[in-house]
Amino acid sequence: MKPPSNRTGTVAPSIPEQARGIRPRDAEIGPEPVDITLTVNGTTHGVRVEPRVSLLDALRERLDVTGPKKGCNQGACGACTVWVDGRRVVACLTLAVACEGREITTVEGLAEEDRLHPMQRAFVDNDAFQCGYCTPGQLMSAVALIEEGHASDDAEIAEWMSGNICRCAAYPNIRSAIRQVRDADEATREGGR
């Protein structure tokens, strides 16, 4: 069963047992800081956070993972988009405690060693960024929307990328980059048949 999503495709992760207060009988989540384990880009980190700390703040301020950007801090701009268990989420509205036991992927996790992800390469090829502030969130959403099957045409791409704002208005170039990766993926699949 597919979880509900808004029109941008952003889905909040389901809350694990720990975040719902189902911890060992002698432990509760209260206003005091708690120790949690976050797996970010394949590396496990122990971190102590108050239950109200957002995933974005835990990543940036506690773990020094600075790819996701704090734009609006209200879930409206998409600059903080990351994946939790492969699903797009806005990290500023997602509680860190809700991500314990889940795989978190940030823009730093896209490249393999020194090779850019095809979407990162396409953003460079198509000049799909200006100031670059929104680029990490744009990249995370762009990769996800292709995997979700929402890149059939420019209208669909625009709709499913609408949660990611580019203040420099590089939208035509972002769509070109997405089409480049989509077309390369389709050509690869066609060649494999």
Secondary structure, DSSP 8 states (H G I E B T S, - for coil): ------TT--------TTTTT-S-TT----SS-EEEEEEETTEEEEEEE-TT-BHHHIIIIIS---SS--SSSSSSS-TTEEEETTEEEEGGGSBGGGGTTSEEE-GGGTSBTTB--HHHHHHHHTT--SS-SSHHHHHHHHHHHHHHT--SSHHHHHHHTTTS--TT--HHHHHHHHHHHHHHHHHHHHHT-
